[in-house]
């Protein structure tokens, strides 16, 4: 049996192994194999030196010295032939045939309306004012300013310990991406609290709050800033209470109208117009597609924004944006809309009043408020996979209609363009290539033993740490990429793949695709599968 294993591995000149255990019995030195008719496996072993080999390095075709020399004399890989990605492309999770889509629905915020970064500053400032003026937080809190470079979306806040962190899809905390206030925690500090760098699912469900959309950025920053202030001032506080107060303050900013009024007063500062938005919607209508708007915003606010964004782009065919949409639903209270919801009511924007009659049919040009997914399906007769809905919030916009009614869903991720541009940069590609080479040598080095191997392995780990930082920091110095940790996808990326059909940076990116186009996802590989490029 030992002879057979030796022949199968070494005779193939293969660097990959299946079961390492039998190699503990391979004898050190060069073994010569000859065929034999005296045994059942057709081989015999002769000419082996003595002393047992405790590692696999006899099958690596390289000595430790050769491995070290190869690493030290490595040359930069030529990546000029590797294609880059289009930052404005549409990316596919699930096969999607646009020819089957008869109805297109849209959220407003960060879907049809693409806000500038100035909106985040306004949310932060208004929330701070509420904390001080209404909840009587210390006056010094008003001196805080929003830091747009601190957080990314997709983070989780631990209301039990007051930690803001980035998780992968297995609930592992990315080292160097967990903060208490503005203080970065070490691995030792994290494991002292949680026992390891991986959180238990029950703990995540009970204590972690996900921050999934761009509107969460000022909230994440404010939570960390207040905790930092309270900690330095030696104020006793409960992390859960801090979170609840700030969440209440941010919600008040959205619901009170103060944010919306600020945006309406200066659309050029807060809203980014794109000339292709109107053209894309006109293309859908020209091909007989039905359109609907489904937003939590009031009609007053959405109407002002849509007029600014669209009316000059659709003036040749339509007098007003409302003529473009077959159904307009505002103040729908997602995600409750997708569960029990409430009855639809027809709203008269001219007289600013609601109708008392039951809504049994959607009339084009009318405005509706409230409602539920079940009622929407019943009244509109639009069902299942013939409906495509776009939003920016995975959980509030997309998960429920996909699971409950089978809608096809697409998510708009504003940050995607920047992420792809960074990945396309020569420096990022060079660092990624170096990291992969280092990690490959680390795997192979572990099959050797001795002091030289130990020293070389530590050097490799130091190099790997430096390369990981070089790949993380271009996205965000504190938390890195929205989509991945050092080695795996983030919890956000996992949810994105699981719950959405396509994703892109803005809705207009779809304009270049024919409306009978079929999106096919690239083949995804499991760790044990061979990758063909």
C-alpha positions as CSV (number, residue, x, y, z in Angstrom):
1,X,0.0,0.0,0.0
2,X,2.8,2.4,0.9
3,X,4.6,1.6,-2.4
4,X,1.4,2.3,-4.4
5,X,0.9,5.7,-2.8
6,X,4.5,6.7,-3.5
7,X,4.2,5.7,-7.1
8,X,0.9,7.4,-7.7
9,X,2.0,10.7,-6.4
10,X,5.7,11.0,-7.3
11,X,5.2,9.2,-10.7
12,X,2.7,11.8,-11.7
13,X,5.0,14.7,-10.9
14,X,2.0,16.4,-9.3
15,X,2.2,19.1,-6.7
16,X,-1.3,18.6,-5.4
17,X,-2.2,15.9,-2.8
18,X,-5.4,14.3,-1.7
19,X,-4.6,12.6,1.7
20,X,-1.5,13.7,3.5
21,X,-1.5,11.0,6.2
22,X,0.2,8.2,4.2
23,X,3.2,10.5,3.4
24,X,4.3,10.3,7.0
25,X,5.7,6.9,6.1
26,X,7.6,7.8,2.9
27,X,11.3,7.4,3.4
28,X,13.6,10.3,3.0
29,X,15.7,10.6,-0.1
30,X,15.3,9.7,-3.7
31,X,13.2,6.6,-4.3
32,X,13.6,4.5,-7.5
33,X,10.5,2.7,-8.7
34,X,10.4,-0.4,-10.9
35,X,7.5,-2.5,-12.1
36,X,7.1,-5.9,-10.6
37,X,5.0,-8.9,-11.3
38,X,5.4,-10.2,-7.8
39,X,2.7,-8.0,-6.2
40,X,-0.8,-6.9,-6.9
41,X,-0.2,-3.2,-7.5
42,X,2.5,-3.7,-10.1
43,X,5.3,-1.8,-8.3
44,X,8.1,-2.4,-6.0
45,X,10.3,0.0,-4.0
46,X,14.1,-0.2,-4.0
47,X,17.1,2.1,-3.4
48,X,15.5,4.3,-0.6
49,X,17.7,5.8,2.0
50,X,16.8,5.5,5.7
51,X,15.2,8.0,8.1
52,X,11.5,8.8,8.0
53,X,10.2,11.8,6.2
54,X,7.7,13.8,8.3
55,X,6.6,16.3,5.6
56,X,5.4,16.3,2.0
57,X,8.3,18.3,0.5
58,X,9.5,15.3,-1.5
59,X,6.6,15.8,-3.9
60,X,7.2,19.5,-4.4
61,X,10.0,19.1,-6.9
62,X,11.8,22.0,-5.0
63,X,14.0,22.1,-2.0
64,X,13.5,24.7,0.7
65,X,16.5,26.6,-0.6
66,X,15.1,26.6,-4.1
67,X,11.7,27.8,-2.8
68,X,13.4,30.7,-1.0
69,X,15.5,31.6,-4.0
70,X,12.4,31.5,-6.2
71,X,10.5,33.9,-3.9
72,X,13.4,36.3,-3.5
73,X,14.2,36.4,-7.2
74,X,10.6,36.7,-8.3
75,X,9.7,39.1,-11.1
76,X,6.5,41.2,-11.4
77,X,3.9,39.3,-13.4
78,X,2.9,40.8,-16.7
79,X,-0.8,41.6,-16.3
80,X,-1.2,43.7,-19.4
81,X,-3.1,40.9,-21.1
82,X,-5.6,40.6,-18.3
83,X,-8.8,42.4,-19.2
84,X,-10.2,45.1,-17.0
85,X,-13.9,45.5,-16.0
86,X,-16.2,48.2,-17.1
87,X,-17.2,50.1,-13.9
88,X,-20.6,50.9,-15.4
89,X,-21.4,47.4,-16.5
90,X,-24.3,45.3,-15.2
91,X,-23.1,42.3,-13.1
92,X,-25.1,39.1,-12.9
93,X,-25.9,36.7,-10.1
94,X,-28.7,34.8,-11.7
95,X,-29.8,34.1,-15.3
96,X,-32.2,36.8,-16.3
97,X,-34.1,37.1,-19.6
98,X,-35.2,40.7,-20.1
99,X,-37.6,39.5,-22.8
100,X,-39.7,38.0,-20.1
101,X,-40.0,41.3,-18.1
102,X,-43.2,43.1,-18.8
103,X,-43.2,45.5,-15.8
104,X,-40.4,47.6,-14.3
105,X,-40.6,49.1,-10.9
106,X,-38.3,51.6,-9.1
107,X,-37.5,52.9,-5.7
108,X,-36.7,56.6,-5.6
109,X,-33.8,57.2,-3.2
110,X,-30.4,56.1,-4.7
111,X,-32.3,54.4,-7.5
112,X,-33.9,57.0,-9.7
113,X,-32.5,59.8,-7.6
114,X,-28.7,59.7,-7.3
115,X,-27.7,61.9,-4.4
116,X,-24.3,63.7,-4.0
117,X,-22.2,63.0,-0.9
118,X,-23.4,66.4,0.5
119,X,-26.6,64.7,1.6
120,X,-24.6,62.6,4.2
121,X,-23.3,65.7,5.8
122,X,-26.8,67.1,6.1
123,X,-28.2,64.0,7.7
124,X,-25.3,63.9,10.2
125,X,-25.7,67.6,11.1
126,X,-29.5,67.4,11.5
127,X,-29.2,64.2,13.6
128,X,-26.6,65.8,15.9
129,X,-28.9,68.8,16.4
130,X,-31.7,66.5,17.4
131,X,-29.5,64.7,19.9
132,X,-28.5,67.9,21.6
133,X,-31.7,69.9,21.3
134,X,-34.3,67.2,21.9
135,X,-32.5,64.4,23.7
136,X,-30.3,66.7,25.8
137,X,-26.9,65.2,24.8
138,X,-23.9,67.3,25.8
139,X,-23.6,70.6,23.8
140,X,-20.1,69.5,22.7
141,X,-21.7,66.9,20.5
142,X,-22.7,69.7,18.1
143,X,-19.0,70.2,17.4
144,X,-18.8,66.8,15.7
145,X,-18.5,66.7,11.9
146,X,-19.3,64.0,9.5
147,X,-16.3,62.0,8.3
148,X,-17.1,60.6,4.8
149,X,-14.0,58.4,4.9
150,X,-14.7,56.6,8.1
151,X,-17.3,53.9,7.4
152,X,-18.7,51.9,4.5
153,X,-22.1,50.4,4.0
154,X,-22.6,46.7,5.0
155,X,-21.1,47.1,8.5
156,X,-22.7,45.7,11.7
157,X,-23.1,47.4,15.0
158,X,-23.0,45.3,18.2
159,X,-25.5,46.9,20.5
160,X,-24.2,44.8,23.4
161,X,-20.6,45.9,23.3
162,X,-20.7,49.1,21.2
163,X,-18.5,47.7,18.4
164,X,-18.8,48.6,14.7
165,X,-17.4,45.8,12.6
166,X,-17.1,44.2,9.2
167,X,-18.1,40.5,8.8
168,X,-17.6,37.9,6.1
169,X,-20.3,35.5,5.1
170,X,-19.4,33.1,7.9
171,X,-19.7,35.7,10.6
172,X,-15.9,36.1,10.8
173,X,-14.7,39.5,11.9
174,X,-12.1,41.0,9.5
175,X,-9.0,41.7,11.6
176,X,-8.3,45.4,11.8
177,X,-11.9,46.2,10.8
178,X,-13.6,46.4,14.2
179,X,-13.9,49.7,16.2
180,X,-15.0,50.9,19.6
181,X,-15.7,54.5,18.9
182,X,-12.7,55.5,16.7
183,X,-10.4,53.0,18.5
184,X,-9.4,50.0,16.3
185,X,-9.4,46.8,18.3
186,X,-6.7,44.2,18.1
187,X,-7.3,40.5,17.7
188,X,-6.4,39.9,21.3
189,X,-9.0,42.5,22.4
190,X,-11.7,41.0,20.1
191,X,-11.0,37.4,21.3
192,X,-11.1,38.5,24.9
193,X,-14.7,39.7,24.3
194,X,-16.1,37.1,21.9
195,X,-13.8,34.1,22.5
196,X,-12.7,34.0,18.9
197,X,-12.8,36.1,15.7
198,X,-16.0,34.3,14.6
199,X,-19.4,35.2,16.0
200,X,-22.1,32.7,16.7
201,X,-25.2,33.0,14.6
202,X,-27.5,33.3,17.6
203,X,-25.4,36.2,18.9
204,X,-25.5,37.9,15.5
205,X,-29.3,37.6,15.3
206,X,-29.8,39.0,18.8
207,X,-27.3,41.8,19.1
208,X,-26.0,42.9,15.6
209,X,-27.7,45.7,13.6
210,X,-26.9,45.7,9.9
211,X,-26.2,49.0,8.2
212,X,-27.0,48.2,4.6
213,X,-27.7,51.4,2.6
214,X,-25.9,54.6,2.0
215,X,-28.2,56.5,4.4
216,X,-26.6,54.4,7.1
217,X,-23.1,56.0,6.7
218,X,-23.8,59.1,8.8
219,X,-25.5,56.9,11.3
220,X,-22.5,54.6,11.6
221,X,-20.2,57.5,11.8
222,X,-22.3,59.3,14.5
223,X,-22.6,56.1,16.6
224,X,-18.8,55.8,16.6
225,X,-18.2,59.5,17.3
226,X,-20.6,59.6,20.2
227,X,-19.1,56.5,21.8
228,X,-15.6,58.0,21.3
229,X,-16.7,61.2,23.0
230,X,-18.4,59.5,25.9
231,X,-15.5,57.2,26.4
232,X,-12.9,60.0,26.5
233,X,-15.1,62.1,28.8
234,X,-15.5,59.1,31.1
235,X,-19.3,59.1,30.8
236,X,-21.1,55.9,31.8
237,X,-23.3,54.7,29.0
238,X,-25.1,51.7,27.6
239,X,-24.2,51.0,23.9
240,X,-27.8,49.9,23.1
241,X,-29.2,53.2,24.3
242,X,-26.7,55.2,22.2
243,X,-27.7,53.2,19.1
244,X,-31.4,53.6,19.8
245,X,-31.1,57.4,20.4
246,X,-29.1,57.9,17.2
247,X,-31.3,55.6,15.2
248,X,-34.3,57.7,16.4
249,X,-32.5,60.9,15.5
250,X,-31.7,59.8,12.0
251,X,-35.3,58.5,11.5
252,X,-36.6,61.9,12.7
253,X,-34.4,63.6,10.1
254,X,-36.0,61.6,7.3
255,X,-39.6,61.7,8.6
256,X,-39.8,65.3,9.8
257,X,-39.2,66.7,6.3
258,X,-36.1,68.8,7.4
259,X,-33.8,66.7,5.1
260,X,-36.2,66.8,2.2
261,X,-36.8,70.6,2.4
262,X,-33.0,71.2,2.5
263,X,-32.6,69.1,-0.7
264,X,-35.5,70.7,-2.5
265,X,-34.0,74.2,-1.8
266,X,-30.8,73.3,-3.7
267,X,-31.3,70.4,-6.1
268,X,-28.0,71.1,-8.1
269,X,-26.0,70.6,-4.9
270,X,-27.7,67.4,-3.7
271,X,-29.1,65.6,-6.8
272,X,-27.0,64.4,-9.7
273,X,-28.7,64.5,-13.0
274,X,-27.9,62.0,-15.7
275,X,-29.0,62.6,-19.3
276,X,-29.6,58.9,-19.9
277,X,-32.1,58.3,-17.2
278,X,-35.0,59.8,-19.2
279,X,-33.8,58.1,-22.3
280,X,-33.8,54.7,-20.6
281,X,-37.4,55.1,-19.2
282,X,-38.5,56.3,-22.6
283,X,-37.0,53.2,-24.2
284,X,-39.0,51.0,-21.8
285,X,-42.2,52.8,-22.7
286,X,-41.5,52.6,-26.4
287,X,-41.3,48.8,-26.1
288,X,-44.6,48.6,-24.3
289,X,-43.3,48.1,-20.8
290,X,-45.3,49.1,-17.7
291,X,-43.6,51.3,-15.1
292,X,-44.3,51.9,-11.5
293,X,-42.8,53.9,-8.7
294,X,-42.8,52.4,-5.2
295,X,-41.2,54.7,-2.6
296,X,-41.4,55.5,1.1
297,X,-41.1,59.2,0.3
298,X,-44.1,61.6,0.2
299,X,-45.5,62.5,-3.2
300,X,-44.6,66.2,-2.4
301,X,-40.9,65.3,-2.1
302,X,-40.7,62.7,-4.9
303,X,-42.6,64.9,-7.3
304,X,-40.2,67.8,-6.9
305,X,-37.2,65.5,-7.4
306,X,-38.6,63.7,-10.4
307,X,-39.5,67.0,-12.1
308,X,-36.0,68.2,-11.7
309,X,-34.5,64.9,-12.9
310,X,-36.8,64.0,-15.8
311,X,-39.1,66.6,-17.1
312,X,-36.6,68.3,-19.4
313,X,-35.5,64.9,-20.7
314,X,-38.9,63.6,-21.6
315,X,-40.5,66.8,-22.9
316,X,-40.8,65.6,-26.5
317,X,-43.2,62.8,-25.6
318,X,-44.6,63.6,-22.2
319,X,-45.7,66.8,-20.4
320,X,-44.8,65.5,-16.9
321,X,-43.0,62.6,-15.4
322,X,-46.2,61.3,-13.9
323,X,-47.5,60.5,-17.4
324,X,-44.5,58.1,-17.9
325,X,-45.5,55.9,-15.0
326,X,-48.5,53.6,-15.0
327,X,-48.7,53.3,-11.1
328,X,-47.3,55.8,-8.5
329,X,-47.2,54.6,-4.9
330,X,-45.7,56.8,-2.2
331,X,-45.4,56.6,1.6
332,X,-45.7,52.8,1.3
333,X,-43.7,52.1,4.4
334,X,-41.3,49.4,3.1
335,X,-40.4,46.9,4.4
336,X,-43.9,46.7,6.1
337,X,-45.4,47.1,2.6
338,X,-44.1,43.6,1.7
339,X,-45.7,42.0,4.8
340,X,-49.1,43.0,6.2
341,X,-49.0,46.6,5.0
342,X,-52.2,48.7,5.1
343,X,-55.0,49.6,2.7
344,X,-54.2,51.6,-0.4
345,X,-55.6,55.1,-0.5
346,X,-55.9,57.5,-3.4
347,X,-54.2,60.8,-2.8
348,X,-55.2,64.1,-4.5
349,X,-52.0,66.2,-4.6
350,X,-53.8,69.3,-5.9
351,X,-56.2,69.5,-2.9
352,X,-53.8,67.7,-0.6
353,X,-56.3,65.2,0.6
354,X,-57.0,61.4,0.7
355,X,-59.9,59.6,-0.8
356,X,-62.0,57.3,1.4
357,X,-63.0,54.8,-1.3
358,X,-61.5,51.3,-1.6
359,X,-58.9,51.1,-4.3
360,X,-59.9,48.4,-6.8
361,X,-58.0,49.6,-9.8
362,X,-54.9,51.6,-10.5
363,X,-55.6,54.6,-12.7
364,X,-52.7,56.1,-14.6
365,X,-52.0,59.7,-13.4
366,X,-53.4,59.0,-9.9
367,X,-51.2,58.9,-6.8
368,X,-51.6,56.2,-4.2
369,X,-50.3,55.9,-0.7
370,X,-49.8,52.9,1.7
371,X,-50.8,49.5,0.5
372,X,-49.2,46.1,0.6
373,X,-47.5,43.7,-1.8
374,X,-50.5,41.3,-1.7
375,X,-52.9,44.2,-2.5
376,X,-50.6,45.5,-5.2
377,X,-50.5,42.1,-6.9
378,X,-54.3,41.7,-6.7
379,X,-55.1,45.1,-8.1
380,X,-52.4,45.4,-10.8
381,X,-52.6,41.7,-11.9
382,X,-48.8,41.9,-12.3
383,X,-47.3,38.7,-11.0
384,X,-44.1,36.8,-10.4
385,X,-41.1,36.7,-12.7
386,X,-42.6,39.1,-15.2
387,X,-42.0,42.0,-12.7
388,X,-38.5,43.5,-12.2
389,X,-37.9,45.9,-9.3
390,X,-34.9,48.0,-8.6
391,X,-33.8,49.4,-5.2
392,X,-30.7,50.3,-3.2
393,X,-31.5,48.5,0.1
394,X,-31.2,44.7,0.0
395,X,-33.5,44.0,2.9
396,X,-36.0,46.9,2.8
397,X,-36.4,46.9,-0.9
398,X,-35.6,43.5,-2.5
399,X,-35.6,40.4,-0.4
400,X,-39.3,40.2,0.4
401,X,-40.8,40.8,-3.1
402,X,-38.3,38.3,-4.5
403,X,-39.2,35.6,-2.0
404,X,-42.9,36.3,-1.6
405,X,-44.0,37.1,-5.2
406,X,-41.0,35.9,-7.3
407,X,-40.2,39.3,-8.6
408,X,-36.8,39.6,-10.3
409,X,-34.8,42.2,-8.5
410,X,-31.8,44.4,-9.2
411,X,-29.8,46.5,-6.7
412,X,-28.2,49.9,-7.3
413,X,-24.8,50.2,-5.6
414,X,-23.4,53.7,-6.0
415,X,-20.0,52.7,-4.7
416,X,-19.5,49.9,-7.3
417,X,-17.9,52.2,-9.9
418,X,-15.2,53.3,-7.5
419,X,-14.6,49.7,-6.3
420,X,-14.1,48.4,-9.9
421,X,-11.9,51.3,-10.8
422,X,-9.6,50.5,-7.9
423,X,-9.5,46.8,-8.9
424,X,-8.6,47.9,-12.5
425,X,-5.6,50.0,-11.3
426,X,-2.2,48.6,-12.2
427,X,-1.0,48.9,-8.6
428,X,-3.9,47.0,-7.2
429,X,-3.4,44.2,-9.7
430,X,0.3,44.1,-8.9
431,X,-0.4,43.8,-5.2
432,X,-3.0,41.1,-5.7
433,X,-0.6,39.1,-7.9
434,X,2.1,39.4,-5.2
435,X,-0.3,38.3,-2.5
436,X,-1.4,35.2,-4.4
437,X,2.2,34.2,-5.0
438,X,3.1,34.7,-1.3
439,X,0.1,32.7,-0.2
440,X,1.0,29.9,-2.6
441,X,4.5,29.7,-1.2
442,X,3.2,29.8,2.4
443,X,1.2,26.7,1.6
444,X,4.2,24.9,0.2
445,X,6.6,26.0,2.8
446,X,4.7,24.4,5.6
447,X,5.7,20.9,4.3
448,X,9.3,21.5,5.3
449,X,10.7,21.6,8.8
450,X,13.6,23.2,10.7
451,X,14.7,26.7,11.8
452,X,15.2,28.0,8.3
453,X,11.7,27.0,7.4
454,X,10.3,28.7,10.5
455,X,12.2,32.0,9.8
456,X,11.1,32.0,6.1
457,X,7.5,31.3,7.0
458,X,7.4,34.3,9.5
459,X,8.9,36.5,6.8
460,X,6.2,35.4,4.4
461,X,3.5,36.1,6.9
462,X,4.8,39.6,7.4
463,X,4.8,40.2,3.7
464,X,1.3,38.8,3.4
465,X,0.1,41.2,6.1
466,X,1.6,44.2,4.3
467,X,0.0,43.1,1.0
468,X,-3.3,42.7,2.6
469,X,-3.2,46.2,3.9
470,X,-2.1,47.5,0.5
471,X,-5.2,45.8,-1.0
472,X,-7.6,47.0,1.7
473,X,-6.7,50.6,2.2
474,X,-7.4,52.0,-1.3
475,X,-11.1,51.2,-0.8
476,X,-11.3,52.5,2.8
477,X,-8.5,52.7,5.3
478,X,-10.6,51.5,8.2
479,X,-12.9,48.8,6.7
480,X,-11.6,48.1,3.1
481,X,-13.9,46.9,0.3
482,X,-17.6,46.8,0.6
483,X,-17.6,43.4,-1.1
484,X,-14.8,41.4,0.4
485,X,-12.6,40.7,3.4
486,X,-9.0,39.6,3.1
487,X,-9.9,36.2,1.7
488,X,-13.7,35.8,1.4
489,X,-16.8,37.8,0.5
490,X,-18.4,40.0,3.0
491,X,-21.8,39.4,4.6
492,X,-23.1,42.2,2.3
493,X,-21.7,40.4,-0.8
494,X,-23.2,37.1,0.3
495,X,-26.6,38.7,0.7
496,X,-26.2,40.4,-2.6
497,X,-25.5,37.1,-4.4
498,X,-28.2,35.3,-2.5
499,X,-31.1,37.7,-2.9
500,X,-30.6,39.7,-6.2
501,X,-30.5,38.8,-9.9
502,X,-28.3,41.7,-11.1
503,X,-26.5,44.7,-9.7
504,X,-25.0,47.9,-11.1
505,X,-23.9,51.4,-10.1
506,X,-26.9,53.2,-11.6
507,X,-30.1,52.4,-13.4
508,X,-29.0,54.0,-16.6
509,X,-26.3,51.4,-17.2
510,X,-29.0,49.1,-18.5
511,X,-29.6,51.4,-21.5
512,X,-27.1,49.7,-23.8
513,X,-28.7,46.3,-23.4
514,X,-31.5,45.2,-25.8
515,X,-34.8,44.5,-24.0
516,X,-34.7,40.9,-25.3
517,X,-31.2,40.4,-23.9
518,X,-30.5,37.4,-21.6
519,X,-28.0,37.9,-18.8
520,X,-26.0,34.8,-18.0
521,X,-23.9,34.5,-14.8
522,X,-20.3,33.5,-15.0
523,X,-19.5,30.0,-13.8
524,X,-18.8,30.0,-10.1
525,X,-16.2,27.5,-8.7
526,X,-16.1,25.5,-5.5
527,X,-12.7,25.2,-3.9
528,X,-12.3,21.6,-5.1
529,X,-13.1,22.4,-8.8
530,X,-10.6,23.1,-11.5
531,X,-10.8,26.6,-12.9
532,X,-10.7,27.1,-16.6
533,X,-10.2,30.6,-18.0
